[in-house]
Amino acid sequence: MSELFAIPTQPRPPSEIARALESGSPAMDDYLGLRIYANSDPDYLARQRKRLAQTAKLHSERVGDKPGFLIRAPGRLNAFLEYLDMCAGDHMSTTIDGDIPVAVTPREDGILSVANANPLFPATEIAIKAEFETFASAPWGEHAAEHEDNWDNRSLIYPHCGRPQGNWLNYVLSPYMRTLWDDPSFEMRGADITFGPATAPFRAGTSSSSAIVVLSFLAMYLCNRDKLPKWTIQEVCKLLGEAEWYVGTHGGANDQMTILRNPVNSVVYNRHSKPDLDATPLPFLKGIHVVLANSLWEVNKTLGGNQSFNMRKGWMQMGDELAKLVIKTVRDAQKGGAASGAGWLSRLITDKFGWKVGGELPLLENNPGLWEKIEANYCKFGSLHRDILGISDDAIREFLLLLPVKITPKEAGEIFGKDAETIERIYTRPRREIGGYHIRTTARFFHKENIIGSELERIFLEAEKRVTSGELSPDSAEYDSYRVKVGRMVDELQDILAIDFRVSNPQLDLLLTIARRGPGYLGGKLTGAGKGGCVSLLVRESESAAMCEYLDREYYGKPEYFEFYRQVLEDERRFNDPGTIEYESAEERLGILNAALASIKDQRRVITFSRGACAIETP
């Protein structure tokens, strides 16, 4: 039976919470160091206590000393796999010690009163029911013929309905909107919510936005737990993944699931291939530090960032549907006695769909039983795993050759019986006239990720077992070979992200090229959706500080390395009018770039793997 979601913490006056944190007791430091942040350095813990206490004090000054809660949510780091959660695959990620603290007090009037210690985010009040009614009542008549009016489609067609695109409060609203969608009559209590000083990087690659979604859900839950449904943990994870669709990005639930569930000092393997969203915590290798480094190329979600993300979701969705058509076509041919003769499979696919098959298919042509397993077990591209499909990796590679390399909206429309405009609306319009949907390389990307993910799981478990049993010392050369293997696999992951899935960019590539020459480097890759943001570098623990100093000198200390990005932003300003979203975005990102180059040491940091989102208890 699935475990019910619960947070057993009780409300306390924020002034009392602040005093307990400021006391600096050994029990408090042990709690924060061992159970939350995986870092027992006294100076580090003193900074965390001060920051958390400041959050409680700000809240008390703003709303009084009514009993409430202090909660936190960390950033998520995809130090390994990417995107698999979006296509029913098993995804591996972790949570970092950079987090966002929030103080919460219930309200009875259905209002969210939100304030932030960061002056960039002014205090705001939002009427929950009014925002939901705006979203739920947006006209649907013109869409009814093609789309069912459900949360998926409505959030796709009317994201953040009536609210500014890219506004951070859309993330705060999202779990309330998703919960009310299931029960519009629910009388939701509001909350006074105070966001404290954050250490989670507010940039692409660490899912600080998903941390806000999780925090807002925890606030909603703590203020309404006597009235809300009795959700399982898996149901909450699914709800959180879908909630974020409200802001305009239709991703999976992996980020929210990791932020909510990750144990301290672990990597979590989220089993999106399982119907109940199971998760396997994995112990990380000893002797490795992760350096999180900002490329300084900011992903702009109000402009091209969402288009790039949704385009790749379109590749996945269309690829899944084409794969299912291929499977059906082959199975129909087998059942109809038309699956015989040399080359029958290639001819069948070319005659049916018009594209050229990518190579020889000896396994799939001559083993009908393989197709029975594919038909029974294939779900989405995340299923391209030998343990899920029940066939060998070589057979999966042949299956990928049956998919088109690229298909245009017009070609897809002919197959699906729709016009090109409808295809572009459903699967996202390509940016270029000659653009299309890259199917085979997308499928290959997920198959390769699955192979690497299984090997990483094996290494993490095997290394921990051998150390725990006393067979192996973390200081031994044999144990170090595990570190080297993992680093090489991370480099391979970056290769397929850049080549097969095309989500790297020149700035990320440059940063990684420089890092590979740095002290203690083991492996590195972009983290998150890509097209900018951060990279995560696996570095030998003894040389992580040296790697940071090296990056300061060899990357951040070279102004010429940022000239291309600066010119991109200057061009956006030059060719757009003041007041347009394009112009304002370019202005903002130029300011961010200049500020970052003036604070180099803030652009890279050694991170620990913290506990996921939780209420702060004060022993």
Sequence and secondary structure as in RCSB ss.txt:
>XXXX:A:sequence
MSELFAIPTQPRPPSEIARALESGSPAMDDYLGLRIYANSDPDYLARQRKRLAQTAKLHSERVGDKPGFLIRAPG
RLNAFLEYLDMCAGDHMSTTIDGDIPVAVTPREDGILSVANANPLFPATEIAIKAEFETFASAPWGEHAAEHEDN
WDNRSLIYPHCGRPQGNWLNYVLSPYMRTLWDDPSFEMRGADITFGPATAPFRAGTSSSSAIVVLSFLAMYLCNR
DKLPKWTIQEVCKLLGEAEWYVGTHGGANDQMTILRNPVNSVVYNRHSKPDLDATPLPFLKGIHVVLANSLWEVN
KTLGGNQSFNMRKGWMQMGDELAKLVIKTVRDAQKGGAASGAGWLSRLITDKFGWKVGGELPLLENNPGLWEKIE
ANYCKFGSLHRDILGISDDAIREFLLLLPVKITPKEAGEIFGKDAETIERIYTRPRREIGGYHIRTTARFFHKEN
IIGSELERIFLEAEKRVTSGELSPDSAEYDSYRVKVGRMVDELQDILAIDFRVSNPQLDLLLTIARRGPGYLGGK
LTGAGKGGCVSLLVRESESAAMCEYLDREYYGKPEYFEFYRQVLEDERRFNDPGTIEYESAEERLGILNAALASI
KDQRRVITFSRGACAIETP
>XXXX:A:secstr
   B       B HHHHHHHHHT  HHHHHIIIIIIIS   HHHHHHHHHHHHHHHHHHHHHH S  BEEEEEEE
EE SS  SGGGGT EEEEEEEEEEEEEEEEEESSSEEEEEESSTTS  EEEEHHHHHHHHHTS  GGGTTT   S
HHHHHHHSTTTTS TT THHHHHHHHHHHHHH TT    EEEEEE    S  STTS HHHHHHHHHHHHHHHHHT
TTS   BHHHHHHHHHHHGGGGT    SHHHHHHHH  TTEEEEEETTSTT EEEEEE  TTEEEEEEE S    
TTTHHHHHHHHHHHHHHHHHHHHHHHHHHHHHHHHTT   STTHHHHHHHHHH     S  HHHHH HHHHHHHH
HH  SGGG SHHHH S HHHHHHHHHTS SEE HHHHHHHHT  HHHHHHHH   SSTT  EE HHHHHHHHHHH
HHHHHHHHHHHHHHHHHHTTS  TTSHHHHHHHHHHHHHHHHHHHHHHHTS    HHHHHHHHHHTTSTTEEEEE
E SS SSSEEEEEEEGGGHHHHHHHHIIIIIT GGGGHHHHHHHHHHHHTS TTSHHHHHHHHHHHHHHHHHT G
GGSEEEE B   SEE    
